[in-house]
Amino acid sequence: DAIETVPVAMKQQVRSGKAQVLTTIDGTTPKLYDIEIDQVRYNDSSPTRNMVIIITDAELLEKTGGIVQGMSGSPILQDGKLVGAVTHVFVNDPTKGFAIFAENMLKTAESMESEQNAAA
């Protein structure tokens, strides 16, 4: 299967509202499930908690109850762009969790790459 590439959204393009998470709950084939981006946080004090997400997909809720172990890192798509990835679940409400901006993940990857190149 060909892997489809999607553009990365800058954090200013991420908005509250409908989105989808790409995750695998049965077998090995990832599938898109509906979520809601409840909050977008531009404050960098918590760099892995940039968004609050809510699972709204009936099938995903029925099968998992929300965000479960192994879903961390699942990509979040909005308006055809990669906006982020799942990072944490709310302990008291598994239908909600945190996500990181894709832009922040790219910045971390780029800074690690430049550190490795400097060390080489």
PyMOL commands that place a pseudoatom at each C-alpha (Angstrom):
pseudoatom trace, name=CA, resn=ASP, resi=1, chain=A, elem=C, hetatm=0, pos=[0.000, 0.000, 0.000]
pseudoatom trace, name=CA, resn=ALA, resi=2, chain=A, elem=C, hetatm=0, pos=[1.203, 3.480, -0.845]
pseudoatom trace, name=CA, resn=ILE, resi=3, chain=A, elem=C, hetatm=0, pos=[1.614, 5.807, 2.107]
pseudoatom trace, name=CA, resn=GLU, resi=4, chain=A, elem=C, hetatm=0, pos=[-0.311, 9.013, 1.639]
pseudoatom trace, name=CA, resn=THR, resi=5, chain=A, elem=C, hetatm=0, pos=[1.517, 12.166, 2.655]
pseudoatom trace, name=CA, resn=VAL, resi=6, chain=A, elem=C, hetatm=0, pos=[-0.266, 15.192, 4.032]
pseudoatom trace, name=CA, resn=PRO, resi=7, chain=A, elem=C, hetatm=0, pos=[1.011, 18.707, 4.689]
pseudoatom trace, name=CA, resn=VAL, resi=8, chain=A, elem=C, hetatm=0, pos=[1.871, 19.756, 8.244]
pseudoatom trace, name=CA, resn=ALA, resi=9, chain=A, elem=C, hetatm=0, pos=[-0.268, 22.537, 9.706]
pseudoatom trace, name=CA, resn=MET, resi=10, chain=A, elem=C, hetatm=0, pos=[1.451, 25.368, 11.535]
pseudoatom trace, name=CA, resn=LYS, resi=11, chain=A, elem=C, hetatm=0, pos=[0.061, 25.764, 15.046]
pseudoatom trace, name=CA, resn=GLN, resi=12, chain=A, elem=C, hetatm=0, pos=[-1.742, 28.990, 14.062]
pseudoatom trace, name=CA, resn=GLN, resi=13, chain=A, elem=C, hetatm=0, pos=[-3.775, 26.942, 11.546]
pseudoatom trace, name=CA, resn=VAL, resi=14, chain=A, elem=C, hetatm=0, pos=[-5.072, 24.547, 14.231]
pseudoatom trace, name=CA, resn=ARG, resi=15, chain=A, elem=C, hetatm=0, pos=[-8.530, 25.455, 15.509]
pseudoatom trace, name=CA, resn=SER, resi=16, chain=A, elem=C, hetatm=0, pos=[-11.150, 24.139, 17.871]
pseudoatom trace, name=CA, resn=GLY, resi=17, chain=A, elem=C, hetatm=0, pos=[-13.633, 21.879, 16.125]
pseudoatom trace, name=CA, resn=LYS, resi=18, chain=A, elem=C, hetatm=0, pos=[-13.901, 18.653, 14.206]
pseudoatom trace, name=CA, resn=ALA, resi=19, chain=A, elem=C, hetatm=0, pos=[-10.791, 16.598, 13.457]
pseudoatom trace, name=CA, resn=GLN, resi=20, chain=A, elem=C, hetatm=0, pos=[-9.804, 12.947, 13.094]
pseudoatom trace, name=CA, resn=VAL, resi=21, chain=A, elem=C, hetatm=0, pos=[-7.320, 10.632, 14.748]
pseudoatom trace, name=CA, resn=LEU, resi=22, chain=A, elem=C, hetatm=0, pos=[-5.595, 7.891, 12.717]
pseudoatom trace, name=CA, resn=THR, resi=23, chain=A, elem=C, hetatm=0, pos=[-5.189, 4.855, 14.927]
pseudoatom trace, name=CA, resn=THR, resi=24, chain=A, elem=C, hetatm=0, pos=[-5.377, 1.070, 14.924]
pseudoatom trace, name=CA, resn=ILE, resi=25, chain=A, elem=C, hetatm=0, pos=[-7.709, -0.757, 17.310]
pseudoatom trace, name=CA, resn=ASP, resi=26, chain=A, elem=C, hetatm=0, pos=[-8.382, -3.949, 15.317]
pseudoatom trace, name=CA, resn=GLY, resi=27, chain=A, elem=C, hetatm=0, pos=[-5.712, -5.807, 13.361]
pseudoatom trace, name=CA, resn=THR, resi=28, chain=A, elem=C, hetatm=0, pos=[-2.954, -3.822, 11.701]
pseudoatom trace, name=CA, resn=THR, resi=29, chain=A, elem=C, hetatm=0, pos=[-4.776, -1.342, 9.481]
pseudoatom trace, name=CA, resn=PRO, resi=30, chain=A, elem=C, hetatm=0, pos=[-5.058, 2.203, 10.820]
pseudoatom trace, name=CA, resn=LYS, resi=31, chain=A, elem=C, hetatm=0, pos=[-8.404, 3.933, 10.433]
pseudoatom trace, name=CA, resn=LEU, resi=32, chain=A, elem=C, hetatm=0, pos=[-9.661, 7.497, 10.869]
pseudoatom trace, name=CA, resn=TYR, resi=33, chain=A, elem=C, hetatm=0, pos=[-11.958, 8.181, 13.823]
pseudoatom trace, name=CA, resn=ASP, resi=34, chain=A, elem=C, hetatm=0, pos=[-13.814, 11.406, 14.603]
pseudoatom trace, name=CA, resn=ILE, resi=35, chain=A, elem=C, hetatm=0, pos=[-12.623, 13.630, 17.427]
pseudoatom trace, name=CA, resn=GLU, resi=36, chain=A, elem=C, hetatm=0, pos=[-13.166, 17.195, 18.541]
pseudoatom trace, name=CA, resn=ILE, resi=37, chain=A, elem=C, hetatm=0, pos=[-10.329, 19.595, 19.285]
pseudoatom trace, name=CA, resn=ASP, resi=38, chain=A, elem=C, hetatm=0, pos=[-11.764, 21.215, 22.411]
pseudoatom trace, name=CA, resn=GLN, resi=39, chain=A, elem=C, hetatm=0, pos=[-8.945, 23.624, 23.253]
pseudoatom trace, name=CA, resn=VAL, resi=40, chain=A, elem=C, hetatm=0, pos=[-5.892, 24.948, 21.431]
pseudoatom trace, name=CA, resn=ARG, resi=41, chain=A, elem=C, hetatm=0, pos=[-3.158, 26.195, 23.759]
pseudoatom trace, name=CA, resn=TYR, resi=42, chain=A, elem=C, hetatm=0, pos=[-0.331, 28.322, 22.392]
pseudoatom trace, name=CA, resn=ASN, resi=43, chain=A, elem=C, hetatm=0, pos=[1.356, 28.577, 25.807]
pseudoatom trace, name=CA, resn=ASP, resi=44, chain=A, elem=C, hetatm=0, pos=[4.627, 26.661, 25.546]
pseudoatom trace, name=CA, resn=SER, resi=45, chain=A, elem=C, hetatm=0, pos=[4.897, 25.923, 29.286]
pseudoatom trace, name=CA, resn=SER, resi=46, chain=A, elem=C, hetatm=0, pos=[3.620, 22.413, 28.591]
pseudoatom trace, name=CA, resn=PRO, resi=47, chain=A, elem=C, hetatm=0, pos=[4.977, 21.549, 25.127]
pseudoatom trace, name=CA, resn=THR, resi=48, chain=A, elem=C, hetatm=0, pos=[3.290, 18.131, 24.868]
pseudoatom trace, name=CA, resn=ARG, resi=49, chain=A, elem=C, hetatm=0, pos=[-0.146, 19.432, 25.936]
pseudoatom trace, name=CA, resn=ASN, resi=50, chain=A, elem=C, hetatm=0, pos=[-0.956, 21.908, 23.164]
pseudoatom trace, name=CA, resn=MET, resi=51, chain=A, elem=C, hetatm=0, pos=[-4.490, 20.666, 22.513]
pseudoatom trace, name=CA, resn=VAL, resi=52, chain=A, elem=C, hetatm=0, pos=[-7.295, 19.111, 24.500]
pseudoatom trace, name=CA, resn=ILE, resi=53, chain=A, elem=C, hetatm=0, pos=[-9.068, 16.497, 22.378]
pseudoatom trace, name=CA, resn=ILE, resi=54, chain=A, elem=C, hetatm=0, pos=[-12.346, 14.639, 22.881]
pseudoatom trace, name=CA, resn=ILE, resi=55, chain=A, elem=C, hetatm=0, pos=[-13.115, 11.299, 21.218]
pseudoatom trace, name=CA, resn=THR, resi=56, chain=A, elem=C, hetatm=0, pos=[-16.536, 11.623, 19.553]
pseudoatom trace, name=CA, resn=ASP, resi=57, chain=A, elem=C, hetatm=0, pos=[-16.487, 8.578, 17.236]
pseudoatom trace, name=CA, resn=ALA, resi=58, chain=A, elem=C, hetatm=0, pos=[-19.193, 6.095, 18.317]
pseudoatom trace, name=CA, resn=GLU, resi=59, chain=A, elem=C, hetatm=0, pos=[-17.260, 3.023, 17.101]
pseudoatom trace, name=CA, resn=LEU, resi=60, chain=A, elem=C, hetatm=0, pos=[-14.037, 4.053, 18.846]
pseudoatom trace, name=CA, resn=LEU, resi=61, chain=A, elem=C, hetatm=0, pos=[-15.907, 4.856, 22.069]
pseudoatom trace, name=CA, resn=GLU, resi=62, chain=A, elem=C, hetatm=0, pos=[-17.753, 1.529, 21.947]
pseudoatom trace, name=CA, resn=LYS, resi=63, chain=A, elem=C, hetatm=0, pos=[-14.609, -0.527, 21.352]
pseudoatom trace, name=CA, resn=THR, resi=64, chain=A, elem=C, hetatm=0, pos=[-12.126, 1.310, 23.602]
pseudoatom trace, name=CA, resn=GLY, resi=65, chain=A, elem=C, hetatm=0, pos=[-14.017, 3.744, 25.831]
pseudoatom trace, name=CA, resn=GLY, resi=66, chain=A, elem=C, hetatm=0, pos=[-11.800, 6.547, 24.540]
pseudoatom trace, name=CA, resn=ILE, resi=67, chain=A, elem=C, hetatm=0, pos=[-8.039, 6.976, 24.524]
pseudoatom trace, name=CA, resn=VAL, resi=68, chain=A, elem=C, hetatm=0, pos=[-6.238, 3.773, 25.515]
pseudoatom trace, name=CA, resn=GLN, resi=69, chain=A, elem=C, hetatm=0, pos=[-2.666, 2.622, 26.006]
pseudoatom trace, name=CA, resn=GLY, resi=70, chain=A, elem=C, hetatm=0, pos=[-0.886, 2.389, 22.672]
pseudoatom trace, name=CA, resn=MET, resi=71, chain=A, elem=C, hetatm=0, pos=[-2.708, 5.361, 21.136]
pseudoatom trace, name=CA, resn=SER, resi=72, chain=A, elem=C, hetatm=0, pos=[0.063, 7.823, 22.036]
pseudoatom trace, name=CA, resn=GLY, resi=73, chain=A, elem=C, hetatm=0, pos=[1.634, 9.134, 18.874]
pseudoatom trace, name=CA, resn=SER, resi=74, chain=A, elem=C, hetatm=0, pos=[-1.501, 8.558, 16.788]
pseudoatom trace, name=CA, resn=PRO, resi=75, chain=A, elem=C, hetatm=0, pos=[-1.654, 11.362, 14.186]
pseudoatom trace, name=CA, resn=ILE, resi=76, chain=A, elem=C, hetatm=0, pos=[-4.409, 13.985, 14.328]
pseudoatom trace, name=CA, resn=LEU, resi=77, chain=A, elem=C, hetatm=0, pos=[-5.685, 15.407, 11.041]
pseudoatom trace, name=CA, resn=GLN, resi=78, chain=A, elem=C, hetatm=0, pos=[-7.767, 18.528, 10.467]
pseudoatom trace, name=CA, resn=ASP, resi=79, chain=A, elem=C, hetatm=0, pos=[-8.691, 20.080, 7.108]
pseudoatom trace, name=CA, resn=GLY, resi=80, chain=A, elem=C, hetatm=0, pos=[-6.445, 17.593, 5.291]
pseudoatom trace, name=CA, resn=LYS, resi=81, chain=A, elem=C, hetatm=0, pos=[-3.368, 18.545, 7.315]
pseudoatom trace, name=CA, resn=LEU, resi=82, chain=A, elem=C, hetatm=0, pos=[-1.370, 16.887, 10.072]
pseudoatom trace, name=CA, resn=VAL, resi=83, chain=A, elem=C, hetatm=0, pos=[-2.034, 19.055, 13.130]
pseudoatom trace, name=CA, resn=GLY, resi=84, chain=A, elem=C, hetatm=0, pos=[-0.544, 16.883, 15.875]
pseudoatom trace, name=CA, resn=ALA, resi=85, chain=A, elem=C, hetatm=0, pos=[-0.449, 13.605, 17.748]
pseudoatom trace, name=CA, resn=VAL, resi=86, chain=A, elem=C, hetatm=0, pos=[-2.042, 12.132, 20.863]
pseudoatom trace, name=CA, resn=THR, resi=87, chain=A, elem=C, hetatm=0, pos=[0.201, 12.399, 23.965]
pseudoatom trace, name=CA, resn=HIS, resi=88, chain=A, elem=C, hetatm=0, pos=[-1.798, 11.797, 27.173]
pseudoatom trace, name=CA, resn=VAL, resi=89, chain=A, elem=C, hetatm=0, pos=[-5.200, 10.602, 28.361]
pseudoatom trace, name=CA, resn=PHE, resi=90, chain=A, elem=C, hetatm=0, pos=[-7.145, 12.291, 31.165]
pseudoatom trace, name=CA, resn=VAL, resi=91, chain=A, elem=C, hetatm=0, pos=[-7.013, 9.745, 34.011]
pseudoatom trace, name=CA, resn=ASN, resi=92, chain=A, elem=C, hetatm=0, pos=[-10.492, 10.719, 35.230]
pseudoatom trace, name=CA, resn=ASP, resi=93, chain=A, elem=C, hetatm=0, pos=[-12.056, 10.816, 31.726]
pseudoatom trace, name=CA, resn=PRO, resi=94, chain=A, elem=C, hetatm=0, pos=[-10.654, 8.483, 29.038]
pseudoatom trace, name=CA, resn=THR, resi=95, chain=A, elem=C, hetatm=0, pos=[-12.763, 10.189, 26.342]
pseudoatom trace, name=CA, resn=LYS, resi=96, chain=A, elem=C, hetatm=0, pos=[-10.455, 13.233, 26.686]
pseudoatom trace, name=CA, resn=GLY, resi=97, chain=A, elem=C, hetatm=0, pos=[-6.748, 13.718, 26.303]
pseudoatom trace, name=CA, resn=PHE, resi=98, chain=A, elem=C, hetatm=0, pos=[-3.873, 15.971, 25.326]
pseudoatom trace, name=CA, resn=ALA, resi=99, chain=A, elem=C, hetatm=0, pos=[-2.085, 16.278, 22.002]
pseudoatom trace, name=CA, resn=ILE, resi=100, chain=A, elem=C, hetatm=0, pos=[1.085, 17.977, 20.759]
pseudoatom trace, name=CA, resn=PHE, resi=101, chain=A, elem=C, hetatm=0, pos=[1.266, 20.273, 17.720]
pseudoatom trace, name=CA, resn=ALA, resi=102, chain=A, elem=C, hetatm=0, pos=[2.904, 18.657, 14.670]
pseudoatom trace, name=CA, resn=GLU, resi=103, chain=A, elem=C, hetatm=0, pos=[4.955, 21.865, 14.351]
pseudoatom trace, name=CA, resn=ASN, resi=104, chain=A, elem=C, hetatm=0, pos=[6.449, 21.275, 17.826]
pseudoatom trace, name=CA, resn=MET, resi=105, chain=A, elem=C, hetatm=0, pos=[7.313, 17.670, 16.911]
pseudoatom trace, name=CA, resn=LEU, resi=106, chain=A, elem=C, hetatm=0, pos=[9.103, 18.896, 13.771]
pseudoatom trace, name=CA, resn=LYS, resi=107, chain=A, elem=C, hetatm=0, pos=[11.061, 21.523, 15.739]
pseudoatom trace, name=CA, resn=THR, resi=108, chain=A, elem=C, hetatm=0, pos=[12.196, 18.866, 18.236]
pseudoatom trace, name=CA, resn=ALA, resi=109, chain=A, elem=C, hetatm=0, pos=[13.231, 16.502, 15.426]
pseudoatom trace, name=CA, resn=GLU, resi=110, chain=A, elem=C, hetatm=0, pos=[15.136, 19.280, 13.645]
pseudoatom trace, name=CA, resn=SER, resi=111, chain=A, elem=C, hetatm=0, pos=[16.950, 20.384, 16.822]
pseudoatom trace, name=CA, resn=MET, resi=112, chain=A, elem=C, hetatm=0, pos=[17.932, 16.781, 17.579]
pseudoatom trace, name=CA, resn=GLU, resi=113, chain=A, elem=C, hetatm=0, pos=[19.197, 16.348, 14.027]
pseudoatom trace, name=CA, resn=SER, resi=114, chain=A, elem=C, hetatm=0, pos=[21.324, 19.503, 14.213]
pseudoatom trace, name=CA, resn=GLU, resi=115, chain=A, elem=C, hetatm=0, pos=[22.722, 18.405, 17.607]
pseudoatom trace, name=CA, resn=GLN, resi=116, chain=A, elem=C, hetatm=0, pos=[23.704, 15.030, 16.126]
pseudoatom trace, name=CA, resn=ASN, resi=117, chain=A, elem=C, hetatm=0, pos=[25.313, 16.715, 13.117]
pseudoatom trace, name=CA, resn=ALA, resi=118, chain=A, elem=C, hetatm=0, pos=[27.248, 19.058, 15.420]
pseudoatom trace, name=CA, resn=ALA, resi=119, chain=A, elem=C, hetatm=0, pos=[28.467, 16.080, 17.494]
pseudoatom trace, name=CA, resn=ALA, resi=120, chain=A, elem=C, hetatm=0, pos=[29.563, 14.097, 14.410]
for i in range(1, 120): cmd.bond("trace and resi %d" % i, "trace and resi %d" % (i + 1))
show_as sticks, trace
zoom trace
